[in-house]
Amino acid sequence: MIKNTQQENLTKEKIAELTVHRNTVLANQEMSEIEKLYSSHSFDAMISSLNEELEEYESLKTGNLKLLEAKSLEELPKLIIKARIAQHLSQTDLAKKIGIQAQQIQRYEANDYQNISFDRLIEITKAVGVCVEFEKTVIVGSGPKFSIPSNIIEGDIAKAEQITKERSSLVF
């Protein structure tokens, strides 16, 4: 994910560099056609991936996206960064808005907000206009207690759980 103008410029340079290398491979008389094909497809895949990141960043910068969604808390850091970009806030602007140094925002984003206090995270989400709503809340605990029937041994339970995990993509 492209997070700032510097990364945007580096991505554009990388695309140009990969395009030159791709064209060099295609012009190479010593390579077989199949080698050229495989090499060009590799370059095309890298260029396509970088172009997608660039398009997403440019779309965010123009403010085309009105609703950004995250399906889990793990996606919140990228959502915050996207919201910052869509709000036309540079890392420096965001830092000024909440009263910290720009380098701190750069560090937070470089690490996808892994080392941040909860209070600071809330402050930043408010500053970039992110509203978090929970559809459902799951409470994880020890679960209900029940007695295992005498004809079932614990090994059978473990085996049944393993079979269920192997047969179902919904159970982890």
N, C-alpha and C positions, 0 to 999 in steps of 0.2 A: 504494500500500500504506500502510495506517495503521500507524504505528510506535510511537505512545505515546498516553496519555490525552488530551493536549492536541489532537492531531490527531483523535482520536475525537470529542471535543466539537465541534471545528470542522466535522467531516463531518456530524454531526447537525444543526448550525445551518444548513449549506449545504443539506441535504435539506429542512429546513423552509422555508428561503427559496425554493428552487426550486419547492416545492409551492405556495406562495403565488403566485408568478409564473405558474405553470401555471394555477391557478384564475382568476387575473385575466385571462389570455388567453382562457380559455373563456367568461368572462362578458362579454368585450368585444363590444358590439353593432355596432361599426364594422368588425369583421373578418368576412371571408367564412368559410363553414364549412370550406372547403379550407385557408385560412390557419390557422384554429384547429386543424385536424387536424394539419397539418405542425408547427405550433408545439408542440402538446401532445405529439406523438411525440418531438420533440427534448428537451423537458423530461423525458418519461418515460424516455428513454434515459440521460440524465445522472443522474436519480434512481436508476434501476436499477443503474447502475454504482457509484454511491456506496453504495447499500444492500449490494451484493455485497462491497465492501471492508469495510464495517461488520460484516457477518455473519462474514466471515473473521476479523477482529480479535476479535470477541466469542467466536467459537469457540475461537480460540487462547487467549484469556484464561481460558476455563473449563477448558482443558486437555483438550478433547475429542479432539484429534489426538494419536495415539500415535507415528505414524511420518510424518516429513516427508522428502520426497525431492527431490533436485536431480539433473538429468540432465547437467549440465555445471558446470564451475567458475564460469561466468558467473552461475549461479543461487545460488552459495554465499552471497553477501551477504544475499539475501532469506531464505534458509534460516536463517542465523544470527539474523536479527531475529525470524523466526517462532519459533525455538526459545527465544529469550530471553523472548518474550511467553508461550509455552506453559509455561515454567518459572516463571512468575509473578515474573520479575525485571524491575524497572523499569530504566531506563537508569542511574539512580543506584545501584541495587543491584549491577548488573553492574560499574560503575566501582569500587565499594568492594571487590568480590570480587577484582578483579585489581590494585587499588591505584593507580588513576588518577582524575583528576577526571571528574565526570559530564559536563561540557561536551565532553570528548574523545569519549566514547561518542556524544553527540549529533552531533558533527561527523562521526564515522565513519559513522553511520547516515544522516545527511543526504546524504552523498556515496556511499552504498552501498559503504562500505569501500574506495573507490578509492585513497585515500592512506594505506595502512597497511603497516607492515612485515610480512614473512612471520611472524616470531617472534611479534609481537603478535596476528596473525590466528590463529595456532595457540593462543595463550593464551586468546583469546576463545572460540574454538570449544570448547575443553575446559571453559571456565567455564559455557557454556550447554548442555553435554552433547551437542554434535554429534560424531558419529563419521563420519569420511569413509573410504569404502571405494572402491577402484578396481576396476571390472570388467575393464577392459582398458586397456593402456597403448599409446599409439601414439608411436613415435619418428619425428620428422620430420627428414629429412636430405636429402642430395643425391640419394639413390636410386642404383639400379644404373647402371653405365655400359655402354652397348652401342653398336655401330656401326650407323649408318643405312645400309640397303642403297643401292646406287648409283642405283637407279631411283626413289628417293623423295627429294624435296627438302624442306628445312625448312618451306617455305611450305605444303606439303601437310599436314604434321603440325599446324601451327597451325590450318589450315582444318578438319581433322578434329576437333581438340579443340573448336573453336567450334561445329561442328555437333552434337557430342556434348553439349555444355553446353546448347544450345538445345533439344534433344530429350529430355533427361533431367532430371528434377527432383532426382535423387539426386547428380548431379555438379555441383560448384560451381567 
